Amino acid sequence: MSPPSPPWVRHGRAAFVALHLLAIGLAAIPAPVGGMNRSAWKAPTVQGELHAWADRLGMDHDAFEERLWGIAVAVMDVRGVVLRPFVQYYHRLGTQQSWRMFVAPHTHPSRLHIDIEEDGEWFNVYEQTTPGEHYLEDQLESDRFRSALFRYAWPAYKRPYQHLARWVAAHAQRDFPDATRVRLRWHRQTTPSAAERRAGRVDEGRFHSAFIVELDR
């Protein structure tokens, strides 16, 4: 049986555990990390949540959004000051919270479509989350890519979305010798309620955020 550790070792270990719990506990407090972008707040799903809460509280929609934005800015300012001493600690130990829990259902999801132009005509080669074989599906439908695609449909991720389009175009340059352009776009559709589904009232949706890449021929 090994001898007991000296008191200073036990006290030091207890202090470290307490400091670690404090550090991760502060970082785990809910905060709108990743959501401080006004363009993201204008997305239909977010607007639906804001309107629902404004109605519950009996407030004007625009006034409620402005007040909530002000609160969010203040919270993030305080959070930044409080967590500043621990930033290097999180980085060194890999204890960052890189994602947030979902706070509401995504009622206006977008699905990626990829189209190829040949002889002036567009034809679809990929449609996200639909049955059948699709172009680049081994990469685009992997777990890591699916997480990225969810983000790229939001306005705040415009640049990564364009990088994705150029990556797809580089593959299409080789795989479709007669293609002249590649188009990526999102199809947004409102998720129907159970009653709407039973009644056959399903939103047809619309395309948005099309991005076209010219191929070198």
C-alpha positions as CSV (number, residue, x, y, z in Angstrom):
1,M,0.0,0.0,0.0
2,S,1.5,3.3,-1.1
3,P,2.0,6.0,1.6
4,P,-0.4,9.0,1.7
5,S,0.4,12.0,-0.4
6,P,1.8,15.0,1.5
7,P,-0.8,17.6,2.5
8,W,0.5,20.1,0.0
9,V,0.0,17.6,-2.8
10,R,-3.6,16.9,-1.7
11,H,-4.4,20.6,-1.3
12,G,-2.8,21.4,-4.7
13,R,-4.9,18.6,-6.4
14,A,-8.1,19.9,-4.8
15,A,-7.3,23.5,-5.9
16,F,-6.7,22.3,-9.4
17,V,-10.0,20.3,-9.6
18,A,-11.9,23.3,-8.2
19,L,-10.3,25.7,-10.7
20,H,-11.0,23.2,-13.6
21,L,-14.7,22.9,-12.5
22,L,-14.9,26.7,-12.3
23,A,-13.4,27.1,-15.8
24,I,-15.6,24.6,-17.6
25,G,-18.7,25.6,-15.5
26,L,-18.3,29.3,-16.6
27,A,-17.9,28.2,-20.3
28,A,-20.9,26.0,-20.1
29,I,-23.3,28.8,-19.0
30,P,-25.8,29.2,-22.0
31,A,-24.9,32.1,-24.2
32,P,-25.7,33.1,-27.9
33,V,-22.2,32.1,-29.1
34,G,-22.2,31.9,-32.9
35,G,-25.5,33.7,-33.0
36,M,-24.3,37.3,-32.9
37,N,-25.0,38.1,-36.5
38,R,-28.0,40.2,-37.4
39,S,-28.3,38.5,-40.8
40,A,-28.7,35.2,-39.1
41,W,-31.5,36.6,-36.9
42,K,-33.4,37.5,-40.1
43,A,-33.6,33.8,-41.1
44,P,-37.3,32.5,-41.2
45,T,-36.8,30.0,-38.4
46,V,-35.2,32.6,-36.1
47,Q,-37.9,35.1,-36.9
48,G,-40.6,32.6,-36.2
49,E,-39.2,32.0,-32.7
50,L,-38.8,35.8,-32.1
51,H,-42.4,36.5,-33.1
52,A,-43.7,33.6,-31.0
53,W,-42.0,34.9,-27.9
54,A,-43.0,38.5,-28.6
55,D,-46.6,37.4,-28.9
56,R,-46.3,35.4,-25.6
57,L,-44.9,38.5,-23.8
58,G,-47.4,40.9,-25.5
59,M,-44.6,43.0,-27.1
60,D,-44.1,44.5,-30.5
61,H,-42.1,42.2,-32.7
62,D,-39.4,44.7,-33.7
63,A,-39.1,46.2,-30.2
64,F,-38.7,42.7,-28.7
65,E,-36.0,41.8,-31.2
66,E,-34.1,45.0,-30.6
67,R,-34.3,44.6,-26.8
68,L,-33.2,41.0,-27.0
69,W,-30.3,41.9,-29.3
70,G,-29.1,44.5,-26.7
71,I,-29.3,41.9,-23.9
72,A,-27.3,39.4,-26.1
73,V,-24.6,42.0,-26.8
74,A,-24.3,42.8,-23.1
75,V,-24.2,39.1,-22.1
76,M,-21.5,38.4,-24.6
77,D,-19.4,41.4,-23.5
78,V,-19.5,40.2,-19.9
79,R,-18.8,36.7,-20.9
80,G,-15.8,37.7,-22.8
81,V,-14.3,39.5,-19.8
82,V,-15.1,36.6,-17.5
83,L,-13.6,33.9,-19.7
84,R,-10.6,35.8,-20.9
85,P,-8.3,34.4,-18.1
86,F,-9.2,30.8,-19.2
87,V,-8.8,31.1,-23.0
88,Q,-5.4,29.6,-23.2
89,Y,-6.4,26.9,-20.7
90,Y,-9.3,25.9,-22.9
91,H,-7.0,25.9,-25.9
92,R,-4.3,23.8,-24.4
93,L,-6.5,21.2,-22.9
94,G,-9.0,21.1,-25.7
95,T,-12.0,21.9,-23.5
96,Q,-13.6,24.4,-25.8
97,Q,-17.3,24.1,-26.3
98,S,-17.3,24.1,-30.1
99,W,-21.1,23.7,-30.6
100,R,-24.3,24.6,-28.9
101,M,-27.4,22.7,-28.0
102,F,-30.4,23.2,-30.3
103,V,-32.8,25.7,-28.8
104,A,-35.7,25.2,-31.3
105,P,-36.7,23.0,-34.2
106,H,-35.5,24.2,-37.6
107,T,-38.8,24.8,-39.3
108,H,-37.4,26.3,-42.6
109,P,-34.6,23.8,-43.5
110,S,-32.6,24.2,-46.7
111,R,-31.4,21.4,-48.9
112,L,-28.4,21.7,-51.2
113,H,-28.8,21.3,-55.0
114,I,-26.0,21.0,-57.5
115,D,-26.6,21.6,-61.2
116,I,-24.4,21.2,-64.2
117,E,-24.8,23.3,-67.4
118,E,-24.1,21.6,-70.8
119,D,-25.0,23.2,-74.1
120,G,-26.9,25.9,-72.4
121,E,-29.1,23.5,-70.4
122,W,-29.0,22.9,-66.7
123,F,-29.4,19.4,-65.2
124,N,-29.4,18.3,-61.6
125,V,-26.6,16.0,-60.3
126,Y,-27.1,16.3,-56.6
127,E,-30.1,16.9,-54.3
128,Q,-29.4,16.6,-50.5
129,T,-31.3,14.1,-48.4
130,T,-33.2,12.5,-51.3
131,P,-33.1,8.8,-52.2
132,G,-30.9,7.5,-55.0
133,E,-27.4,7.9,-56.2
134,H,-26.0,11.4,-56.4
135,Y,-22.8,13.1,-57.5
136,L,-20.2,13.4,-54.8
137,E,-22.6,11.9,-52.2
138,D,-19.8,9.9,-50.5
139,Q,-18.2,13.2,-49.5
140,L,-21.3,15.5,-49.2
141,E,-23.3,13.0,-47.1
142,S,-20.6,12.1,-44.7
143,D,-21.3,13.1,-41.0
144,R,-18.7,15.9,-41.1
145,F,-19.9,17.3,-44.4
146,R,-23.5,17.2,-43.3
147,S,-22.7,19.4,-40.3
148,A,-21.0,21.9,-42.5
149,L,-23.8,22.0,-45.1
150,F,-26.3,22.9,-42.3
151,R,-24.2,26.0,-41.6
152,Y,-23.5,27.0,-45.2
153,A,-27.2,27.6,-45.9
154,W,-27.1,30.5,-43.4
155,P,-26.1,34.0,-44.6
156,A,-23.2,34.2,-42.1
157,Y,-21.4,31.4,-43.9
158,K,-21.5,33.0,-47.4
159,R,-17.7,32.7,-47.9
160,P,-17.4,29.0,-46.9
161,Y,-20.4,28.3,-49.1
162,Q,-18.6,29.8,-52.0
163,H,-15.4,27.8,-51.2
164,L,-17.6,24.7,-51.3
165,A,-18.9,25.7,-54.8
166,R,-15.4,26.1,-56.1
167,W,-14.4,22.7,-54.6
168,V,-17.4,21.1,-56.4
169,A,-16.5,23.0,-59.6
170,A,-12.9,21.6,-59.5
171,H,-14.4,18.0,-59.4
172,A,-16.9,18.8,-62.1
173,Q,-14.2,20.2,-64.3
174,R,-12.8,16.7,-64.5
175,D,-15.9,14.6,-64.3
176,F,-18.1,16.5,-66.8
177,P,-15.9,17.2,-69.9
178,D,-18.8,19.0,-71.7
179,A,-19.9,21.2,-68.7
180,T,-19.5,24.9,-68.9
181,R,-20.8,26.0,-65.5
182,V,-21.7,24.6,-62.1
183,R,-24.5,26.0,-60.0
184,L,-25.0,25.5,-56.3
185,R,-28.3,26.7,-54.6
186,W,-30.5,25.9,-51.7
187,H,-34.1,24.9,-51.6
188,R,-35.9,26.2,-48.5
189,Q,-39.2,24.5,-47.5
190,T,-41.3,25.1,-44.5
191,T,-41.8,22.0,-42.4
192,P,-45.6,21.3,-42.3
193,S,-47.4,20.7,-39.1
194,A,-49.2,17.4,-38.5
195,A,-52.5,18.9,-39.5
196,E,-51.1,20.4,-42.7
197,R,-49.5,17.1,-43.5
198,R,-52.8,15.2,-43.1
199,A,-54.6,17.8,-45.2
200,G,-52.0,17.6,-47.9
201,R,-51.0,21.2,-47.6
202,V,-47.2,21.1,-48.1
203,D,-45.1,24.1,-48.9
204,E,-43.4,23.8,-52.2
205,G,-40.6,26.0,-51.1
206,R,-38.2,28.2,-53.1
207,F,-34.6,28.3,-54.2
208,H,-32.2,30.9,-52.7
209,S,-28.5,31.8,-52.6
210,A,-27.6,30.5,-56.0
211,F,-23.9,30.6,-56.7
212,I,-22.5,29.9,-60.2
213,V,-18.9,28.9,-61.1
214,E,-17.6,29.2,-64.6
215,L,-15.5,26.2,-65.7
216,D,-12.3,26.6,-67.7
217,R,-12.7,25.1,-71.2
